[in-house]
Amino acid sequence: MLQTRVGKRTGISAVKIAVDMVREGLISKQEAVQRIGPEQLAQYLYPIFDTKEESKSNPLGKGLPAGPGAAAGKIALTPDKAVTMKAAGTRVVLVRQETSPDDIHGMNAAAGFLTARGGMTSHAAVVARQMGKVCVAGCDAVEVLDAQSVRIGAKVFREGDYLSINGSTGNVYEGDLPVVESEIIQVIQGKLDPKQSDKYQRFALILSWADSVRTLRVRANADVPDQAKIARGFGAEGIGLCRTEHMFFAEDRIPIMQKMILARTKEEREKFLDQLLPLQKQDFIGLYREMAGFPVTIRLLDPPLHEFLPKREDLMVEIAQLELTGRDGARLEEKRRLLARVEELHEFNPMLGLRGCRLGITMPEITRMQARAIMEAACELAKEGKKIVPEIMIPLVGMVSEMKAQKDLIREVAQETMKRYNVKLTYLVGTMIELPRAAVTADRIATEAEFFSFGTNDLTQTTFGFSRDDAAKFIDFYQTNNILDADPFAVLDREGVGALMKQAIAGGRKSRPGIKLGICGEHGGDPSSVEFCHQLGLDYVSCSPYRVAIARLAAAHAALAEAGASAAPSPRKQSVPRTKAKKTTAKKTAKPTKAKSAPKPRSRSRVTRKKR
Amino acid sequence: MLQTRVGKRTGISAVKIAVDMVREGLISKQEAVQRIGPEQLAQYLYPIFDTKEESKSNPLGKGLPAGPGAAAGKIALTPDKAVTMKAAGTRVVLVRQETSPDDIHGMNAAAGFLTARGGMTSHAAVVARQMGKVCVAGCDAVEVLDAQSVRIGAKVFREGDYLSINGSTGNVYEGDLPVVESEIIQVIQGKLDPKQSDKYQRFALILSWADSVRTLRVRANADVPDQAKIARGFGAEGIGLCRTEHMFFAEDRIPIMQKMILARTKEEREKFLDQLLPLQKQDFIGLYREMAGFPVTIRLLDPPLHEFLPKREDLMVEIAQLELTGRDGARLEEKRRLLARVEELHEFNPMLGLRGCRLGITMPEITRMQARAIMEAACELAKEGKKIVPEIMIPLVGMVSEMKAQKDLIREVAQETMKRYNVKLTYLVGTMIELPRAAVTADRIATEAEFFSFGTNDLTQTTFGFSRDDAAKFIDFYQTNNILDADPFAVLDREGVGALMKQAIAGGRKSRPGIKLGICGEHGGDPSSVEFCHQLGLDYVSCSPYRVAIARLAAAHAALAEAGASAAPSPRKQSVPRTKAKKTTAKKTAKPTKAKSAPKPRSRSRVTRKKR
């Protein structure tokens, strides 16, 4: 856990000292890189409270430091209110019992979120880290009283009152503490000239030195062009995961999405999918443009459909109320119809239900629409002379038969689209490895899949049998009671999940030597997990845009550690047992094959990278 | 799927012909065993409709044949009503939208169940097969209209109307079709003298021949003494799975259980656990007595606690209604308090939540109470001169640290209990292997666990990422569209789940040569899965009491097939790749170790078995 108030200066000054020492010829660039802990770079990125002001304030309560940085603003208790307040030019802190995908527009509008429930991998926490927003999650002191008021600690606040949250420490304060913005972010957003920021200069320098030693590529998880732009600003070499469903939660699209889901026939469903097609295509064109030739991996629709519909229990309560009052019979009828469909879609364990490729297999028209949008967007850019290599990713594959069914469908649409545009494109169809069955049958799946991307969030869920949404409470207990060393959703579990990854890599390479391998779970931005991915011989990690710099430095550390270990006979501390690593990662044997299919220069400047 | 009307006579007459041919010296006993398909034996066990009467009736609708046999009786639409009607001497068919653990008392009272929703592994279907009740599940023609009426096909029925269901074909009929009971069941229940039943004689003879060739032991899953008695009647050689939670759903216990769950402190919780202790102990004494020295594996509390509480959405609706009417403020307050606790326990994916050993680790007083009940019961019987070897099984272990924490706790309670009784007992503490992480880290887990029992229901869930409660809809689609050959919850998936089992066996034997290995998922009663378990070299399978005879015959087939394959150079059709099986099952190398710890006579008559 980050100790911002202490560590902040340490991280930034550590970089300053290292860069100065290189300039003075006291240490080498490699030594400079080695002296900076990857996590220390995070301290460059967050807005922080004015230290003097914060030290004068008493916290109202403390939650989990789930999205680092500092945010202050007026309290909004609903996502709609957050949007309205933001539109009126107000800085907003969204306070919720917990957040759900329905809240995305409000989260987007807020500077930070404070939740009463949820752990380090709750919805609020994950979205915060992805969006680069401040978040304090699972704060016991928070009690939402009604739609307009919330108790925090001993005090009751109303919507519009000022609140300050420190997502690096978990502290929550009354009032509007002054916030200082990160210079790095200002440069990336084009608000500050890089030449005017010594901090940015040193930050970029250390990273360029890191790039010259690392072999692992770093991509970002980004769903919309804005995120892609920031990812590029941090040096991401492509998008490793674009979650297409996030595009459907936008306000202008969710009604069409809902109609599509409520449709009773394939024909009706296709009608609404046709309306989504041009919107989805525009999304992809935007992403391709931002990534300027870097690879873009697009995952087909993944979440269970009920996530796009109103909540079942809300409908039940509303119907019970309408029945009792006897008013508005038409509305009652409509709600009953809606509930009937929601009941049909209701699942006891949605995480293990009708989602992922199961959607595209049972409703192939969804896959067809998405494949068409992906390929049409690429064809249109190709006509402009831009080279795009879409990587189409099938989620939640457990059987080669699923992979084949979806791939055949995509190939058919792709051929038809390219013919229509009279364009010939290279594209890949691959899969997430996020189920234990996919890992142990990877040799079979690789006969169809052209790349693997480890979805370690889901793989951790099913390997442990831990629900990300529910496990926080006992994971905390487990850590306190020495059952678990670390939260496996934050730090990749090498012994269990890692063992399955090794099997998948061995199986994948057996059937398809040189198969492209990446990781797109939250772990892609965790230094220890990045080290493990390097040891496994993955081609890239993909992480939140705001973690890209950290992953670049972590990848450099991993490469230097490996070089050091092979040079010195005494190996450094390493969590993966030596013998196992030798048996399955097969880094050395795999290298020639990889080099054959995709030559990878060891030293990559910005310029050469852009040409790729 | 069983074709009862055709197959019934075929199965029973196949046995008759085979036995006659052995008696006439035309074929050997082994050949007789080989001529009977294990599934054919099932036809001996079910009550059937009078063939002539059934052929005259037109089905109202058709569902899944989820619990074979025939049942006719008066419709009950709630479990309470089923209990009342049964108490009044009425034969009952329970008709429900779907069933849940709350319905157990009504299911117990009914001759059969008909549900509108759910697949072959829905709650109703699994309970039906375990209880040996007739079940037609997921029948689209059924629409529960209100608490007193149900539409089936075109016709509306009221509670108390007669209905007949054929769980072997899925057909549902109007009226009270005459049912003929199985002679085998009559003998086992002591209602018929075995000497008076030729059918029983031949059934027992074929099975005694099967026993003389099989090496795999067959146990039963039984939670209460009645089930254990039936299991013994079918020749079960122990209990492989006693689900202790089923004991808490009984009417006199659920209120105590609920109070225990609602308790806010450890002390309060312990008070209610103390009340459960003597009841639980009596359960175990009953089971031990029935099993007369055969091993009894008792699993500690497994399901998420909210299963014992009222449903969240029911509470929400009731509160909304109470709020609107403004009546009964005290009741409203009580319901709100209850809902608050239910909300705390609410999980998005309860299957992956706070359940299994996570309960016993976060609330060690539960494990302590259960361990005490198990050991006190065994000590009391030991004082009577009966030898009991309890096998205490920790559910849902994924990490050796979990296993160790629970084992240490149990050992402590066991030592204390034995000292108090002044008795020295042998007992084992082992675990389910039901999570992929347990399978891949089995070598570590076996340093603590003294036996492994494969919980293949849960292992299939997490390996595939399929929720048993929800997957029926797409599994059906997958089967129709050739994505899946068979429902993996019915027939063990050798390629995926099987690969993990092999890893677990190899790991377990590495750390603890001769470790006792069994399976207690629903697969233990499926012939193809039994064959695979034999090939893996497990010590036993455990299945529903009513599947024990089938498993005994299937185990004999597997042994004969193996002998045939090793005798003849051309191997017979086998789904497991030969090389893999050789590498990990290690049947031959394990045998000597096993023989040392527990000598296993190849030929076991009833008499020698009882002495064991």
Contacts between the chains, C-beta under 8 A, distances in Angstrom:
chain1	res1	chain2	res2	distance
A	312	B	313	6.8
A	313	B	312	6.8
A	313	B	313	4.7
A	313	B	316	5.3
A	316	B	313	5.3
A	316	B	316	6.7
A	316	B	317	5.4
A	317	B	316	5.3
A	317	B	317	6.0
A	317	B	320	4.6
A	320	B	317	4.5
A	320	B	320	4.9
A	320	B	321	5.5
A	321	B	320	5.5
A	321	B	321	7.9
A	321	B	324	6.1
A	324	B	321	6.1
A	324	B	324	4.8
A	324	B	325	7.1
A	325	B	324	7.0
A	347	B	467	6.6
A	347	B	469	7.5
A	347	B	470	4.1
A	348	B	350	6.9
A	348	B	351	7.2
A	348	B	467	6.2
A	348	B	469	4.2
A	348	B	470	5.8
A	349	B	349	4.5
A	349	B	350	6.8
A	349	B	351	4.4
A	349	B	352	6.9
A	349	B	467	3.8
A	349	B	469	6.6
A	349	B	470	6.1
A	350	B	348	6.9
A	350	B	349	6.7
A	350	B	470	7.6
A	351	B	348	7.2
A	351	B	349	4.4
A	351	B	352	6.5
A	351	B	465	7.7
A	351	B	467	7.8
A	352	B	349	6.9
A	352	B	351	6.5
A	352	B	352	7.5
A	352	B	461	6.3
A	352	B	462	8.0
A	352	B	465	5.2
A	352	B	466	5.8
A	352	B	467	3.6
A	352	B	470	6.8
A	352	B	471	7.3
A	353	B	467	5.3
A	353	B	470	4.2
A	353	B	471	7.0
A	354	B	470	7.1
A	354	B	473	6.8
A	354	B	474	5.6
A	356	B	465	7.8
A	358	B	474	5.0
A	361	B	474	7.7
A	361	B	477	7.5
A	361	B	478	7.4
A	361	B	481	7.4
A	361	B	483	6.5
A	362	B	474	5.8
A	362	B	477	5.2
A	396	B	465	6.4
A	398	B	463	7.8
A	398	B	464	5.1
A	398	B	465	6.2
A	398	B	496	7.2
A	399	B	483	6.7
A	399	B	484	7.3
A	399	B	496	7.8
A	401	B	482	7.1
A	401	B	483	4.6
A	401	B	484	7.3
A	402	B	483	5.9
A	405	B	481	7.6
A	405	B	483	6.2
A	434	B	465	7.9
A	435	B	463	7.2
A	435	B	464	6.6
A	435	B	465	4.6
A	436	B	436	3.7
A	436	B	462	6.5
A	436	B	463	4.8
A	436	B	496	7.6
A	436	B	500	6.8
A	437	B	463	4.7
A	437	B	464	5.3
A	437	B	465	7.5
A	437	B	493	7.7
A	437	B	496	3.9
A	437	B	497	7.6
A	440	B	463	7.8
A	440	B	496	5.7
A	440	B	499	4.4
A	440	B	500	6.2
A	441	B	495	5.8
A	441	B	496	5.6
A	441	B	499	7.3
A	444	B	495	7.7
A	458	B	465	7.4
A	461	B	352	6.3
A	462	B	352	8.0
A	462	B	436	6.5
A	462	B	462	4.7
A	462	B	463	7.4
A	462	B	465	5.2
A	463	B	398	7.8
A	463	B	435	7.2
A	463	B	436	4.7
A	463	B	437	4.7
A	463	B	440	7.8
A	463	B	462	7.4
A	464	B	398	5.1
A	464	B	435	6.6
A	464	B	437	5.3
A	465	B	351	7.7
A	465	B	352	5.2
A	465	B	356	7.9
A	465	B	396	6.4
A	465	B	398	6.2
A	465	B	434	7.9
A	465	B	435	4.6
A	465	B	437	7.5
A	465	B	458	7.4
A	465	B	462	5.2
A	466	B	352	5.8
A	467	B	347	6.6
A	467	B	348	6.2
A	467	B	349	3.8
A	467	B	351	7.8
A	467	B	352	3.6
A	467	B	353	5.3
A	469	B	347	7.5
A	469	B	348	4.2
A	469	B	349	6.6
A	470	B	347	4.1
A	470	B	348	5.8
A	470	B	349	6.1
A	470	B	350	7.6
A	470	B	352	6.8
A	470	B	353	4.2
A	470	B	354	7.1
A	471	B	352	7.3
A	471	B	353	7.0
A	473	B	354	6.8
A	474	B	354	5.5
A	474	B	358	5.0
A	474	B	361	7.7
A	474	B	362	5.7
A	477	B	361	7.5
A	477	B	362	5.2
A	478	B	361	7.4
A	481	B	361	7.4
A	481	B	405	7.6
A	482	B	401	7.1
A	483	B	361	6.5
A	483	B	399	6.7
A	483	B	401	4.6
A	483	B	402	5.9
A	483	B	405	6.3
A	484	B	399	7.2
A	484	B	401	7.3
A	493	B	437	7.7
A	495	B	441	5.8
A	495	B	444	7.7
A	496	B	398	7.2
A	496	B	399	7.8
A	496	B	436	7.6
A	496	B	437	3.9
A	496	B	440	5.7
A	496	B	441	5.5
A	497	B	437	7.5
A	499	B	440	4.4
A	499	B	441	7.3
A	500	B	436	6.7
A	500	B	440	6.2
